[in-house]
Amino acid sequence: MTLTAPPRLLLVHAHPDDESLWTGGTIARYAASGVHVTVVTCTLGEEGEIIPPALRELAAGAADQLGGYRVAELRSACAALSVTDHRFLGGIGRWRDSGMAGVEANDHPRAFVRGSADEQAAELASIISSVKPQVVVTYDEFGGYGHPDHIRAHEITMAAAGEVDRVFYAVTSRSATEAGVAALAAHEDLPWRLPAPGELPVTDDEAITTTIDVSEHLVAKVRALRAHSTQVSVWQDGVAYALSNGIAQPVVPSEYYVLVRGSADGARTDLFGGLD
């Protein structure tokens, strides 16, 4: 096919911060190269655990104002990544963060997982029809790590992206993660504990189809991670980061994908490779 000018990339994420954690380097790389990048966020992340003690009254069990605060964090992160086209699925606040599997928030009347998957897919299909991306990115069937909202984001993306040339799952590489964790072990002053073997979600490298070098865009990714300060702590200008669980995770120089729809020709190191 012939790419439109500019090429168009659309990413579907469940909560504010997922765009930066899973795909921040990729977003920054393609935005810097002139690709039109659209980020779709499905909820406001109202159920997130809050790291800074001074902000904990924002939590769902207190003032329940975290969602609005995270909207501002997301705007700052998008600015760091040079994203100018951000959409909330169904409009801002349409669906609420469902929380982890089995928690009370799953039953909230506006919880994303309680919403109609058909309606959600239709809303996403409308965005896709408007943007006309050649490439769409979301999570795998397990949502990367099992979060119900990630799984629902996967489901509606696969239902809505029928005419897109390529669909990818964003994943993490087993070998890159293990190498990164091994490097972190050499830092005696690391402020968090190292992950136990198998504790971080990873994908076997044999299953990975596409590796995107984001080494030149890590400054932007780390800036975006810092913007999500209620959810992410960053150490030493991006050597590592941790979520509220206090488990150190390495910042690695590539991001990884599994192609699930479309031709693989030319896609080994470029989401758009061969689409010209």
N, C-alpha and C positions, 0 to 999 in steps of 0.2 A: 504494500500500500504506500501511498504518498502521505507523509506527515503534514498536518496543517502547520501553519506558521503562527505562533510557536507551537511545538509539541505540547501535549497536555497530559499531566499526571494527576490522578485523584487518589487520595488516601482516606480510608474510613477507619476511624479510631473511636474507642468506647468512651474515654474520659480525657479531660485536660491532663496533660503530661505524657500520655501514651504516644502522641506524635513525636515528642522529643526523645523519649526513652527507646522506642522501637525503631524510629526512622528519621531521627533528627539530622544525622549526617547526610542521608540521602536527599532529604528535602532541601537542605542548604546547598548541596552540590548541584542539584538540577535547577533550583531557583537561580543560582549564580550563573548557570550556563544559558539562561533565557527561556527555560521551560516554564509554561504556565502551571503552577502547582496549586491545587485545590485541596484543602484539608477539611474533612467532614468529621465533626465530633458529635457523638450520639447522646451524651448526657453532660451535666455540669460537674459530676464527681462529688455529689453532696455527701456521700458516705465515706469519703477518704479519711484515713487517720492523719492527725495533724502533728507535725514534728515540733515547731516552735511552741514552747509552753505559753507564751504571751497570747497566742492565737487560738488556744484550745476551746475557748467559749464559742467559737464559730461552729463547732461540731454539730452533727445531726442531733445528738442527744442533749444539746444545750440550746444555743440561739438558732441553730439550723441556718446559718448564713454562709456556710463554706462554699456553696455553689457559686454565689455571686462573687466571692473573693477569688475563686479559681478562674472565673471568666477573665478577670484582670490579669491573673498570672498567664493565662493562655494567650492573651493579646500580646503580652511582653515576649513570650516565647516565639510566637509567630513573627514578631518584628525581628527578633534575633536570627530567625531562619530565613528571613526575607519572603515570608508568605504574605501575599496581599489578598488572597481569596480564601477566606475561612467561612464555613457554614456550620450552624447547629442543625442537626437533623430535625425536621419538623418545626424549626424555629427555636429560639433560645428558651430553655426550660420545658420543652414539650414532654420529654421523658426524663425520669429521674434515675440516678445511679441506684442500681439494685443491691449493691453490696455483694459480699462473697456468698458462695453457695450455702444455703441453709440458715442464713441469718434473717431476722425479722424484717429487714428492709426489702427482702424479696417480695413481700406481700403488700408493700405500699401501693396504693391505687395508681400512682403514676410511674411505678418502677418499669424500667425499660423491658424487663423480661415478662412483665404482665401485659404490656401493650400488644396490639395486634401486629404480628410479624408481617402480614400482608400490607397493612397500612404503612409500616416502617419501610418495607421494600419499595412500595410505591413512591414514598417521599424521596428515597434515595434514587430510584429510577428517574424521577423528575430532575434531580440535580445532574445525574449522568447525562440525561438527554440535553440539558442546557449547556453543560461544560464540554461534552463530546471528547472525553479523554481517550487516548489510545491505550493507556496503562492504568490499571486500578490495583491498589495494594490494600490488603486487610490481614486478618489473622487466619490461622488454620482452624480445623474443626474443633480443636480443644481450646481455642482462644489463646493459644500460647502457653497459658498456665492454669486454665480451668475457670477463670472468672466468668460468671453467667453473662455479663454484658459483652464480653469479648466474643463469647460463643454466639450470642445473638447478632453481633456486628458481622461475624463471619456468615451467618445464615442469610441475612438480608442482602449482604453484598453479593453473594453467589446467586441469589434470586434476581437481583437488579442489574447485574453487569453482563447480560447476555450478548450484547452487541459490541462489547469492548474487545479490542484485539488481543490484549494480554491481561491476565489476572495473576497476581503474585501473592503469596503469603509471606509476611515478614517473620523471620525466625532468628534464633541465635545459634551460632556455630559451637559445637562441642569443643573442637580443638582450639578455637580462638578464645573461648571462655576459660578453658583449663589453663592455657598459656598465660592469659591475663591474671588469673587467680594465683598462679605460681609466681608471677612477677610481684604481685602484691605481698606475697609472703615474705619478701625480702625487706619490707618496710617495717621496722620495729615500732614506729610511731603511728601506725595505722589506727585510726580512732574507732574502728568497728571490728567485729569478729570476721574471720574468713568463712566462706560458705563450706559446709560439709560436702563431701563427695556426693554428687547427685542432687544437691539441694536447689541449685539454680536450674530453671527450665532451659534445655538445650535441644538442638536437633543434630542428629548424626550428619557428618559432613558429606557422606555419600548421597544423602537426599537433597542437598543444597544444589540448586541449579545456577544461581546467580550471586556473584560477590561484587559489591559496590565499594570501591576504594573511597573512603571519606576522610582520609588522613589530612587533607588540606582544608577540611571544613569542621574539624573538631572544636576549634575555638567557638564557632557559631553554635554547635551542638551543646557544648558545655555552658555557654551563655544562656541557651534555652532551658537547660536543666536547672540552672540557678534561678531562673524566673519562676519555676514551680517550687518555691521555697517551703510551702506547707507540706509538700510530699517528698521532696528530694533534697538530700544534703550532698554537697560536692566537696571533695578534698583535693587540695594542692593543685588548683587550676586544671582539674580534670584527670588526675591520676586514677581516681576512683569515685564512686558515689554510693549512697545507701538510701533505701527507703526507710519507712518508720520502723521496720524490723531490725535495723542496725546491722544488716549483713552487707559486707563490702562487695561491690561489683566492679569489675574493671571497665574502663572506657577503652574500647578496642578500635583499631584504625579502619575497619571495614564493617559494613552491614550486609546482612545475608537474607536471601529470598529463595522461595520455592515456586517455580512457575507451574501453575495449575490449569491455565487455559491459554491457548495460542501457540504459535510456532516458537521453538527454542532457538532457531537459527539466529546467531548473532547476539544472544541474550546472556552469554556467560559472564560478562563484566559490565553490561549496560542494559537497563530496563527497556530501553528503546532500540537496542542494537538489532539491525536487520530490518527495522520498520522504516525504510526509506526508498 
